[in-house]
Amino acid sequence: MFERIEKQPAAYIMAKLHRGTMYVGVTSNLWQRIWDHKNKRYEGFTADRELDRLVWYAHFHSMEEAITREKLLKRWHRAWKFRIIEAMNPEWRDLHDEIDPIATLVEDEARFRPSPE
């Protein structure tokens, strides 16, 4: 019998190089979606630009929350995105094999807003 896979909504950022081109996305299955990006399973922005490194992610209680975060991140300045990436991942290493839905579960909506620094 097939095992039911529980959905774990997440927003994420992909990149190829340190502080290079970035892609912001949302998914209900982060590990699988990043695998899809890495293997160019779908044509588009990430495949064309070879963005194959998961550099930041956060899990949410609902897909609505994850989508809200994704839309907000897409409006952020690059410097703000750099700040949240480097707070989690200073070396911009690929986090795909380190995905932890519990440790990255966002509890506080205030964390969605960039600091005015």
Secondary structure, DSSP 8 states (H G I E B T S, - for coil): ---------EEEEEESSTT--EEEEEES-HHHHHHHHHTT-S-SHHHHTT--EEEEEEE-SSHHHHHHHHHHHHHS-HHHHHHHHHHH-TT----GGG--TTTTB---GGGGS----
